[in-house]
Amino acid sequence: MDGVFCDENKSCTIDFSAAPWATDRIHDVFHEAKLFVLSDVDFVAETENELLLVEYKNANLSNAAHPEAFRPLEDKRLNRVAMKYYNSLQFLQVMNHGIDKKKRYVYILECLNGDRVLRKRVRELLAARLPFLLQQQVHMPRKMIDSVDVFSIEEWNDAYPDFPLRLQ
């Protein structure tokens, strides 16, 4: 495994070769086990300090069918994006990945009118669906999540220059 992965539409590559461990195969594991009820993030990378769970959505691609129909603030969509985190984290924990590391969820989002303001609102709504409040209310020996970000491709590349994402 060289650590360079393509998204499901073959529209981009993300280079996690500098990470000690990375995968884009959780979907395959769930599918082979016929667990179609489970959903997964697109990419995972374990660094020295973090477990990065990365979801990628680009509705701005030239071959995207009806990009104007993509609704990033829709409850149903946000619930699906949140569920991908929960299902993936549970699987990673039983596989002993990132147990004592910071858990960071990054949603890379490109869409029509997808400016900084929209991404901030998506982040707020997504954070409300993730276990931040639960961690405050219940004593847990380890956090389930440390942070969530919603980035454009450019913002991802600025924040994680060692893991560049490039459009095909």
Secondary structure, DSSP 8 states (H G I E B T S, - for coil): --SEEE-TTSSEEEE-TTSSEEES-HHHHHHHTT-TT----SEEEE-SSEEEEEEEEETTSTT-S-GGG--TT-HHHHHHHHHHHHHHHHHHHHTTSSTTSEEEEEEEEE-TT--HHHHHHHHHHHHTTTTHHHHHHS--SS-S-SEEEEE-HHHHHHH-TTS-EEE-
